[in-house]
């Protein structure tokens, strides 16, 4: 069976690629090993609770007044997505720094609170805002193929090679303010001294100017809607289709499934970890692949505990949408502490704060996550796996209770624990990596864009959180659009 394009993986990048190709009347097949689309953007049920596995903030969506890239693409494909605005309402606690603050409200409220905490923050933070806009506009121009940016975007050129920490120091932000603002590093997966400033600035731009939203319905409703639209446009999705090999043919690629079924296409688009595809699916030595392997460092993996609590969030006094606890606000110090099982870094989200319908009446969903750096989980084997993850989950629950003085253990009705092994099994990401390769100084999104042509593997393309633009639903979805636009443009030139 022959197609114009075969897509392996129906995660956000794969669904986006399928949408754009089907929208452009291409014969496209998506092969998904699981029984549902979405990758980690999915939902599972335990008892009377329905948990979203990962999606709590839909970045770069924006509002009707300030439309984000994601919303613009949904409009293009005639997709209606029901969303809810997310409040800036987070609690950040740092043990060593003795900080315990709630940051809430619009950006002006943030600025005023930062000034109260650290005198001198206001003017330097306000001077950061036009820089964020300039960097975003430069990135838009770069994605459109423009390379000569020096005249119109001088600050983009100035900061393109700086890490986030050094750039913020250069902009005269107080050190304490830098660390407080820098809590966002945990959502990107790279510490501030290694995270490229352009990647940091683009993330901040989305938070400030393109307000994130939450889905009004469950993640699976969202991804099924994307899948249905692909099929309406003429695309095809085969579930429970595990790809075991990709082979060269005279006119493209052959994709082989575990049951021996073979499909052919000129190009294959992979919504999978590049490392997994190159190690497990392509049985040949590729120079470009070796070059990438040597240049990239995998980001963190983690443990996630999904809790269904039989009491309302108001009664539990869970008043904030997100909670963060750090041993120290310095991201470099935190990264080092994550090389061991037990450390004082955790994230938590309370979906009910945004959506009262997230769980049954008078109940609450609380999701706890902690991250690990390096090979911590290599010591886990079949014999100690279940005991290890249960002990870690209990420690994480106790850590949350102790840090924020909120009792939750006695109200737990349902609990599910997902480890790095769970995520690796479900997504094929090596080591259960949650963020793909780290966006480091020498391997940031700018480098990936500029070296895209040089590093390409003939007729194999990568989309999703492990590809050009890094982790996040918005980045994964946009990568599918960006790569397929490149391929469609090449087709048009060759006609």
N, C-alpha and C positions, 0 to 999 in steps of 0.2 A: 504494500500500500504506500502510495507516494503523496507527499504534501509539499507545499511551498516552504513551510517552516514547521519544525517540531519543537515544542517547549517542554522541558523536563521540570516538573514542579509547579504546582498551582498555588504558590505563595503570592505575596503582593506583587513582586516583580514579574512572575510568570503570568498572573492574571492581567496585569497592565499591558505586558507585551502581547498577550492574546487579544485583548480588547483593541489595541491599536492596529494590529495586523488584520483582524477580522473586519474592523471598521474600514480598512483600505482594501477590502475584497480579496484578501489572500486566503489560500487554503491552509488552515492552521490546525494542528492537533496538539492538545496539552495532555501530557501523561503524568498522573499523580498517583503516588504509591499508597496514599491513605484513601479513606472512603469519603472524605469531605475536602473542599478547597480551603485555602487560606493560610496553610502552614501554621505558624504559631498564632495567627489571628483567627482563633477558633474558640469554641465554647464546649464545655463538658458539664454533665449533670452529676450531682451526688445528692441523693435524697431529694428534698424539696428545693435545693439550691441549684442554680445554673451559673457557673463561673466562666468569666472571660479569661482565657489563658494568659493574655498579654496586653491587649489593646485598651488603654485607659485615657490616652491623650492622642487625638488625631491632629498632628502638627501640620502647619502650612495650609490649613483649610480656610481660616479667616472668617469674615462676615460678608454680608451683602455690600457693605461700604468698602471693605478692604479684602477683596477676593484673593485667596491664596492659590498657589499652583495646583494643589490637589483639587480644590473646588472647581477650578477652571477646566481641568481635565474631565471631571465628572460631568460638567455641563456639556462639554464637547460630545461625550458619549451618550448624552441624554439619560443620565443616571440621577435619580432623586435619592438623596441620603438624608435621613432624619438625624439632626444633631442637637446637642445642648451645649451652651457656653460653659467653659470651665472657669471657676473663680481662681484668682491668684490667692490661694489660701493654703499655705504650707507652714509646717512647723519644723524648724531646724535646730538640732541639739548637737553640741560638740562637748565631749567630756573634758578633754584637756584644756580647751579654751573657756570652759565654764560658761558656754553660751546656750541659751534656750529661748529662741525667739519665734514668734508667729509673724510671717510676712504675708500680708493680704492686701486686697484692693487693686486699684489701677496702678500704672507705672509711677504716677506722681506720688502715690502713697508709699511705694517702695523707696523712691528717692528720699522722701522726708524721713523715713525710718532709718535708712542707711546713714543719713546725716546725724540723726540722734545717736546712733551707735558709734559712728566714727566721724568726728568733725572733719570737714574738708571733702567729704564724699560727693556732695551735691553737684558742685560745679564740674568736677572731673567726670562724674557719671553722665551729666547732661552733654558734655562735649563728646562723649562716646557715641551718642545716638546718631548724629549725622554720619559718623564713620561707619556705623553698622549699615546704614542705608547705602552709602557709597560702595561698600564691599558687596552687598547684595546685588546692586545694579551691575557691578563689574562681573560677578559670577553669571548673571543672566546673559551679558554680552559674550562671555567666554563660551557658554553653552551653545550660543548661536553661531559659534565658529570664529568670532572676532579675536584676534591675537594682539593687535596693537592697542594696548590699553593705557599707555603711559600718560597721554595728554588728558584724557577725560577722567581717569581714576588714579591719580598720583598716590593717594594713601593706600590703595590696594597694592600697588607695586612696592610701596615702602614696607608694608607689613606681611607681604606674601611669604617670606621665609622666617618670620618670627614665631616663636611658640606663644601660647596664650598668656602665660605668666609674664614673660619679658615684655610683651606688647602692652599689657595693662599697667605694668610698672612705668613703661615709657610714657603712658598717657596720664601719669601722675595720680592714679588711684591709690589710696592708702592700702597698705599690705593687708590689713584686716578686712577691708572691704573687698579686695580681690578674692580672698579665700571664701568670704560669705557669698559673693556673686558666683564664685566658681563651683558651688555645690552642683551645678549643672553638669560638671565633668562626669559624674556618676551615671548620667543618662547617655553619655556619648561613648564612654568606655576607655578614655585615655586621660591620664593625669595632666594638669595644666602645664607642667614644664615640658611635656612631650607633644601635647595637642597643638596642632597648627592653629594660629590665631584666626585664620580665615574660616576654618571649620567652626571654631568657637563663636565667631562673630555672626555667622549665618544662622547658627542655632539660636543665639540671643535675639537676632532680628525676627525670627519666626515667633519667639515667645512674646516679644514686645509689640510688633506691628501686625502680625498675622495670628491673632489670638487662637490658641488651640481649642478644640472642641472635643466633646465626648459623643459617642454614638447613643442615640435614644433607645435603640434596640440592642440585642446581643450581637457579638462579633460574627457569629455564624450567619445571622440574617444579612449582614453586610456582605460577607464573602459569597454567599449563595446568590445574592442579587448581582454581583459582578460576574459570577459564572453564568447565570441565566442570560445576561446581556451579551456575553460572548457567543452563546449558542443562538440567540436571536439574530446576531450578525452573521451567522453561518459557520462559526468556529465549532470545534468538537473537543470535548473533554472526556478522557477515559480514566476512571478511578480504579483503584486497586491494581495499578499497572507499574510494577517495579522495574526500572531500567537497570540492567546489569552490565551493559557494554555499549560503547559508541565506536563504530568502525568506519574507516575511510572507504568510499566507493569511487568509481570513475567520475560520477557527476555530483558528489556531495558526501552525505553521511548516512550510515545505517545505524538505527537504534534498535537494540535487542532487549526484549523483556525477559523476566525470570522464567516465563513459561515457553520461551522460544519464539514468540511472535516478533516479527521484524517489520519496521517501518523505515521509509526512506524520505529524505528531504535534502535540499541543497545546504540549508543551514540549520543548526541546532542551537537553541537558546536554553541555557541552564539557569534555573532559579535554585541553585544549590551552591554550597561551599565550593569554591574553585579547588581547594585542596582535596576535597573528596572526589570531585570529578577527575582531577588529574591523577590521583592515586588509585582510584577504584574503577573508573569507567573507561578511561582511555589507556590502552595497553601499548603505549609507545613513548619514546623519549622525545620531548618537545623543548627546544632551547628556551623559548619564551616562558614556558612554564617553570623551568628551573630558575630563570632569572627572577620571576615573581616570588617563587618560594623563598629565595634567599633574601628578598627585600622586605618581606612582610612578617609581622608579628601578630599572632592571634591575641585577641582581647580576652576579657574575663568570661568565666562561666559562673553559674550560681545555683542556689537552692531557693525554691519558691514554695511558700506554704499558703494554701488557699483555705480560709476559715469561713464556715457558715455559723454565725452567732445567733442564738435565739432571743435576742433583745435588740431594741432599736438603737441606732447610733446616738440618738439624743440621750437615751437612758445610760448608755455606755460612756457618754461624754467624749465621743469621738467627733470633735467639732471641725477638724481639718481634713481637706481632701487628700493631702499627702503629708507624710511624716518622714524625716530623715534623721538618722543618728550617725555621728562620726566619732571616732576616737579623737581625731584632730581635724580641723578644717583644712589643713594643708593636704592637698591631694596626693603629694608624693609620700608623705608619712602614711596616709591611709592605704595607698597601693602596697606598700611594704607589709602592712599588717594583714593584708588579704592573702598572704602566702601561708596562712595557717587556718585551721578549721574554725577556731573560736576567736572572733575579733569583734570590736564594737562598731560595726558599720552595718546599717540596715536601712531599707526603704519600706514604706507601707503606703497603701492606698485604700481609701474608703469610697467605693463607687456610689454608695447611697447618698453621699453629700451632693452629688450632681444629679443623680437620678433616683428618685424615691422608689421606682419600680425595679431597681436592680436586684431586689430579693423580696420574698413574701413579707406581708405587713408585720411590723414589730420584730423584724429580723435585720441583720446586717451582714454584709460581706466585708471581710478584711483580708487583704493580701499582703503577706510579708515576704521580702526578698533580701537575701544577702549574697554578696559576690565573692569570688575567689580568683586569685591571680596565680599563674604558674601551674605546677603539677600536683596540687594538693590532693586531688581525687585519685591519683594513681595508686594510692595506698588502699583504696577500697576494692574489695573483691566480692565474689558471690556469697561467701560465708558471712561477711560482716556488713553487707550493703544495707539491708533493711534496718538493722540495729543502728548503723551509723546515721542514716537519714532521719530516723525517728528521734535519736538523741539530739541531732542538730536542730530539728524542727522544734523540739521542746525548749532547747536553749534559746532559740530565736523568739519564741513566744514569751519566755521569761524576760529576755532582754527588752522587748517592747514594753512589757508591763512595768519593769523597773525604771526604764528611761522616761516614760511618759506618765507614770502613775495612773494607769488605766487597767482595771481588772477585766480580763477577757477569758481566761482559762476555764472558769466555771460555766461559761455560757457557750462553749463550743459544742455545736450539734453535729457538724460535718467538718472533716479535715481531709485534705489531699496534699501530698508532698511530691513535688517535681524536682528531681536532682539533675545535675549535668548529664548523667547517663540517660535519664528520661528524654531530655532535649536532643541528645545525640541520636537516640533511637528514632525520635519522631521527625527530625529535620535533616539528619545525616551531617550536621555541622560537627566537624572534628572537635573532640573533647567537650561537646555540648556548648561550644562558644556562643554567647548571646549577641555579640556585637560585630562579628566578622573580624577582619584584620584591624588592628588599632590604627587610627588616623594620626600617624606620627609625623615628625618634621619632614622626613624624607619620603613618606608614603601617605600624603594627605590627598584630599579630593582634587586639589589643583594639579598635583603631579599625575594623578590617575587620568584626569582629563587630557592633559598635555601629552602623556605617553600612550594614550589609548591606541593610536594607529600602530605605533612601534611594537607594542606588547600583544597585539591581537594574535590569536590562534586561528588559522584559516577555518572558516565555517563553524567555529565554536564561539559562542558569545555568552556573557554572564550578566545576570540581572539579580536584583534583590539586595538584601542588607549586607552581603559580602562583596558587593561589586563597587562601582565607581564612587557613589556618594555616601556610602557607609550605612549604618544601622538606622532604624526608624521606619515606620510605615510609609511616611511621605517620601523619604529617600528611596526606599525599595520600589514604591509604585512609580516614582518619577524615572527611575533607572530603566524600567521596562519600556516606558514611552521613549526615552532618550535613545536607547540602543536601537529600537525598531525604527525610529525616524531616520537614524543613520543608515540602516539597511535599506529602507524604502528609497532614500535619496540615492544610494548607490545603484539600485535597480533603475531608477529614472535616468541616471546618467548613462547607463549601459544600453538603454533602448535605442 
